[in-house]
Amino acid sequence: MNILLTPEMDCWVTDQVKSGAYKSSSEVIRDGLRALQRMEEQRLAMLGDLRHELLVGIKQLDAGKSAPFDANMVQDLKKRGRGKLGA
């Protein structure tokens, strides 16, 4: 397999090898691909979790387990969310 890199990427890979972080440019590329693979696996897992939660919500709605949603609730959610972000 032949891979063409941009000059910037090629320079970065070369720098990684020169710094001693990797023994070869192939190691740098393999490590990057492993990181990309992990990110994709995490993305798919999160998507699966989201789908599950959506199905739970739909079932609750179908069973009549819902409450009206108004502007006060939106403000309360924003306030709680900002509190969590600030914590």
N, C-alpha and C positions, 0 to 999 in steps of 0.2 A: 504494500500500500504506500502510495506517495501522497503526502499532505503538503499543500502550499500554504505558508503562513504570510501574513502581512510583515513588512519589515519591522514594525514595532513589536509584534509578537515574537518574531524570530530573535530579535535583540533581547527581549525579556527572557526567553527560554535559554539563550546563551548565557545571560547574566546569572540565571539560577544555577546552571552547571558550574560556571566559573566561581560562584560563591561557595561551592561545596555542598549546597543544599541537595543536589542531585548528582548522580554519577554520569548521567547521559541525558541528552535531549529526549530520548525515548521515555525515560523515567518521568520527566516533567510532563510530557503529553499524557502518559498513562495515568499519572496522579490527577491531572486535570480532568480526564475522562471519568475517573472513579468519582471525583467530587461532583461532576455533572450528573452521573448516574444516581448518586445518593440524593441529590436535589430533586431529580425527577421522581424517585421513589417516594420521597417525602411529599411532593406535590400531589402525586396520585393518592397517597394515603389520606391527605387532607381533603381531597376531592371526594373520596369515598366516605369519610366522616361527614362531610357536608351533605352529601346525598342521603345518608342515613338520617341525619337530623331533619332534613326536609321531609322525608317520608313520615317520621314521627309527628312532625307538625301537621302534615296533611291528615294523618289519621286522627289526631286530636281535633282538628277542625271538623272532620266528617262525623266525629262522635259528639259534636256540640260543645267541646271543651275549649271555648275561646272567650275572650273578653274584648269589649270595645277598646279601640285604640284612639287616643285623642292627643291634642297638642301638649297637654300637661304631662302625659306619659313620655312623650318625646323629650321634653325638657328634663324630666327626671332621669331618663336614660343617658342623656348627654352629660348631666351633672355627675352621675355615678361613673360613667366612662372616663370623664376628665379626672375624677378623683383617683381612679385606678391608675391612670397614666402618670399622675403626679406622685403616686406612692412609691 
